[in-house]
Protein backbone atom coordinates (compact mmCIF):
# COMPACT_ATOMS: atom_id res chain seq x y z
CA UNK A 1 0.00 0.00 0.00
CA UNK A 2 2.12 2.88 -1.29
CA UNK A 3 1.57 6.28 0.28
CA UNK A 4 -0.51 8.58 -1.90
CA UNK A 5 -0.98 12.33 -1.61
CA UNK A 6 -4.65 12.98 -0.80
CA UNK A 7 -6.54 15.75 -2.55
CA UNK A 8 -7.39 18.70 -0.33
CA UNK A 9 -11.04 18.44 0.76
CA UNK A 10 -11.60 22.12 -0.20
CA UNK A 11 -10.28 24.69 -2.68
CA UNK A 12 -6.84 26.20 -2.08
CA UNK A 13 -8.40 29.57 -1.27
CA UNK A 14 -11.23 28.18 0.91
CA UNK A 15 -9.54 28.77 4.29
CA UNK A 16 -8.73 32.45 3.72
CA UNK A 17 -8.12 34.76 5.52
CA UNK A 18 -6.89 32.35 8.22
CA UNK A 19 -4.75 30.23 5.91
CA UNK A 20 -3.81 31.55 2.49
CA UNK A 21 -3.93 29.90 -0.92
CA UNK A 22 -0.15 30.29 -1.12
CA UNK A 23 0.38 28.49 2.20
CA UNK A 24 -1.83 25.57 1.15
CA UNK A 25 -0.14 25.31 -2.26
CA UNK A 26 3.32 25.12 -0.68
CA UNK A 27 2.30 23.03 2.31
CA UNK A 28 0.20 20.44 0.46
CA UNK A 29 1.78 20.35 -3.00
CA UNK A 30 5.43 20.64 -1.94
CA UNK A 31 5.90 19.61 1.71
CA UNK A 32 3.31 16.84 2.01
CA UNK A 33 4.18 15.54 -1.47
CA UNK A 34 7.85 15.31 -0.43
CA UNK A 35 6.93 13.18 2.62
CA UNK A 36 4.89 10.87 0.38
CA UNK A 37 7.60 10.56 -2.29
CA UNK A 38 10.46 10.07 0.17
CA UNK A 39 8.40 7.69 2.30
CA UNK A 40 7.63 5.54 -0.75
CA UNK A 41 11.32 5.38 -1.73
CA UNK A 42 12.26 4.32 1.81
CA UNK A 43 9.47 1.71 1.91
CA UNK A 44 10.55 0.03 -1.34
CA UNK A 45 11.78 -3.48 -0.64
CA UNK A 46 11.40 -3.11 3.14
CA UNK A 47 9.42 -5.51 5.33
CA UNK A 48 6.94 -2.68 5.95
CA UNK A 49 6.01 -2.28 2.27
CA UNK A 50 2.28 -2.88 1.89
CA UNK A 51 1.44 -2.02 5.51
CA UNK A 52 -0.97 0.78 6.45
CA UNK A 53 0.47 4.20 7.27
CA UNK A 54 -0.43 3.69 10.97
CA UNK A 55 1.44 0.36 11.02
CA UNK A 56 4.47 1.89 9.30
CA UNK A 57 4.53 4.79 11.79
CA UNK A 58 4.42 2.49 14.83
CA UNK A 59 6.88 -0.09 13.46
CA UNK A 60 9.49 2.42 12.26
CA UNK A 61 9.50 4.49 15.49
CA UNK A 62 12.89 4.13 17.14
CA UNK A 63 13.95 1.65 14.44
CA UNK A 64 14.20 3.53 11.14
CA UNK A 65 14.30 7.29 11.71
CA UNK A 66 14.22 8.46 8.05
CA UNK A 67 11.20 6.26 7.30
CA UNK A 68 9.51 7.26 10.56
CA UNK A 69 10.00 10.98 9.84
CA UNK A 70 8.26 10.73 6.47
CA UNK A 71 5.56 8.21 7.44
CA UNK A 72 4.77 10.21 10.59
CA UNK A 73 4.44 13.44 8.66
CA UNK A 74 2.32 11.72 6.00
CA UNK A 75 -0.07 10.40 8.67
CA UNK A 76 -0.17 13.78 10.43
CA UNK A 77 -0.96 15.67 7.23
CA UNK A 78 -3.62 13.21 5.97
CA UNK A 79 -5.61 14.28 9.02
CA UNK A 80 -4.41 17.88 9.24
CA UNK A 81 -6.19 18.75 5.97
CA UNK A 82 -9.38 17.11 7.28
CA UNK A 83 -9.10 18.77 10.69
CA UNK A 84 -9.78 22.09 8.93
CA UNK A 85 -12.72 23.36 6.92
CA UNK A 86 -14.08 26.67 5.62
CA UNK A 87 -16.07 28.42 8.36
CA UNK A 88 -14.63 26.04 10.92
CA UNK A 89 -14.39 26.42 14.67
CA UNK A 90 -17.64 27.22 16.41
CA UNK A 91 -19.54 24.87 18.69
CA UNK A 92 -17.87 21.67 19.83
CA UNK A 93 -20.05 18.54 19.43
CA UNK A 94 -21.83 17.57 22.65
CA UNK A 95 -20.04 14.29 23.48
CA UNK A 96 -16.61 15.85 23.00
CA UNK A 97 -17.53 19.04 24.83
CA UNK A 98 -18.71 16.94 27.80
CA UNK A 99 -15.47 14.93 27.75
CA UNK A 100 -13.40 18.15 27.51
CA UNK A 101 -15.25 19.47 30.59
CA UNK A 102 -14.61 16.19 32.44
CA UNK A 103 -10.96 15.66 31.54
CA UNK A 104 -9.58 19.11 30.66
CA UNK A 105 -11.50 21.63 32.77
CA UNK A 106 -13.87 23.00 30.14
CA UNK A 107 -13.77 24.50 26.64
CA UNK A 108 -11.99 27.76 27.47
CA UNK A 109 -9.27 26.02 29.45
CA UNK A 110 -8.88 23.38 26.71
CA UNK A 111 -8.45 26.06 24.02
CA UNK A 112 -5.91 28.00 26.11
CA UNK A 113 -3.94 24.84 26.97
CA UNK A 114 -4.03 23.57 23.37
CA UNK A 115 -2.70 26.92 22.11
CA UNK A 116 -0.05 26.90 24.84
CA UNK A 117 1.08 23.39 23.84
CA UNK A 118 1.61 24.66 20.29
CA UNK A 119 3.32 27.88 21.38
CA UNK A 120 5.67 26.05 23.76
CA UNK A 121 6.67 23.27 21.33
CA UNK A 122 10.30 24.29 20.74
CA UNK A 123 11.17 24.27 17.05
CA UNK A 124 9.15 22.13 14.66
CA UNK A 125 6.39 19.82 15.82
CA UNK A 126 2.72 19.42 16.58
CA UNK A 127 0.15 20.03 19.33
CA UNK A 128 -2.54 17.42 19.88
CA UNK A 129 -5.80 16.51 21.50
CA UNK A 130 -5.63 12.74 21.97
CA UNK A 131 -7.37 9.88 23.73
CA UNK A 132 -5.16 7.88 26.08
CA UNK A 133 -6.47 5.22 28.47
CA UNK A 134 -10.01 6.47 27.85
CA UNK A 135 -9.20 10.08 28.80
CA UNK A 136 -8.59 13.19 26.71
CA UNK A 137 -5.07 14.59 26.89
CA UNK A 138 -3.33 17.59 25.37
CA UNK A 139 0.08 16.58 24.04
CA UNK A 140 2.89 18.07 22.00
CA UNK A 141 5.52 16.26 19.96
CA UNK A 142 8.67 17.25 18.10
CA UNK A 143 9.10 16.98 14.33
CA UNK A 144 6.89 14.26 12.79
CA UNK A 145 6.13 12.40 16.00
CA UNK A 146 2.50 11.86 16.96
CA UNK A 147 0.45 10.34 19.80
CA UNK A 148 0.25 6.94 18.04
CA UNK A 149 3.79 6.15 19.23
CA UNK A 150 2.94 7.15 22.82
CA UNK A 151 0.02 4.78 23.26
CA UNK A 152 -2.61 7.40 22.40
CA UNK A 153 -4.96 8.12 19.51
CA UNK A 154 -4.95 11.66 18.10
CA UNK A 155 -8.34 13.22 17.43
CA UNK A 156 -7.11 16.78 16.66
CA UNK A 157 -3.68 18.07 15.72
CA UNK A 158 -2.14 21.32 14.59
CA UNK A 159 1.08 21.64 12.63
CA UNK A 160 3.51 24.14 14.18
CA UNK A 161 6.30 23.70 11.65
CA UNK A 162 7.09 27.15 10.24
CA UNK A 163 5.97 26.12 6.75
CA UNK A 164 2.44 25.82 8.16
CA UNK A 165 2.14 29.48 9.12
CA UNK A 166 5.15 31.62 8.19
CA UNK A 167 3.78 32.99 4.90
CA UNK A 168 0.63 34.23 6.67
CA UNK A 169 1.75 34.97 10.23
CA UNK A 170 5.56 35.32 10.07
CA UNK A 171 6.78 34.64 13.64
CA UNK A 172 3.35 35.09 15.27
CA UNK A 173 2.72 31.44 16.12
CA UNK A 174 0.19 32.27 18.89
CA UNK A 175 -1.98 34.20 16.38
CA UNK A 176 -1.91 31.25 13.96
CA UNK A 177 -2.92 28.82 16.73
CA UNK A 178 -5.75 31.08 17.90
CA UNK A 179 -7.02 31.38 14.30
CA UNK A 180 -6.81 27.59 13.91
CA UNK A 181 -8.81 26.74 17.03
CA UNK A 182 -11.38 29.55 16.63
CA UNK A 183 -11.92 29.58 12.85
CA UNK A 184 -10.57 26.47 11.11
CA UNK A 185 -11.23 23.32 13.16
CA UNK A 186 -13.54 20.80 11.50
CA UNK A 187 -15.20 19.42 14.62
CA UNK A 188 -17.07 16.80 12.59
CA UNK A 189 -13.75 15.12 11.72
CA UNK A 190 -12.66 15.39 15.36
CA UNK A 191 -15.96 13.76 16.39
CA UNK A 192 -15.44 10.94 13.86
CA UNK A 193 -11.90 10.24 15.14
CA UNK A 194 -13.12 10.42 18.74
CA UNK A 195 -15.74 7.78 17.98
CA UNK A 196 -13.08 5.53 16.41
CA UNK A 197 -10.67 6.12 19.32
CA UNK A 198 -13.15 4.99 21.98
CA UNK A 199 -14.73 2.15 19.95
C-alpha positions, 0 to 999 in steps of 0.5 A: 500500500504505497503512500498517496498524496490525498486531494485537499477536501476544499479549494486552495483559497477556501480557508482564507483569511486564516490560511492563504492559498499560497500556504496551502499550495506550498504546504500540500503540494510541496511539503506533504508531497515530499513526505509521500515521495520520500516515504515511498522510496524508503518503503521500497523493498522493506518488510513494511512495504504494503502495511498501512500508514499507521502500522508503518509509523508504529513499526518504524519508530525508534527503528528507522528514523528516516522512514519514521519521519516521512511516514509520521508526517504523511499520517499527520498531514492526511488528518491535518487537511481534514481537521480544517474546513471553511467556516470552521471552529464554532460549537464543539459537538456535545459528546466531546464538549462533555469529555473536555469538561470532564478531563480538561476543565472545560472548553476555554481552558482546553483552548488556552492549553491547546494553544499553549502546547503549540506555542511552547513546542520548541522548534518544529512539531505538533500540538494534539488533542488525543485519547489515552487510556479512555481520557482526553489529553493535550500533548505536543511532539517534536518533528513528525512524531505523533500520539500513536507512538505514545500509546494514544490516539490523536483526534485533533492536531495542529502543525507548528512547523514554520511552513504551516504558518510563516507565509501568513503569520511570520513569527506570530505562532500564537496568532496562527494557533488562535485562528486555527482553534477559533476559525478552522477546526472541522469538529465533525472530523474530530468527532469521527476520530473520537468515535473511532478512538473509543470504539 
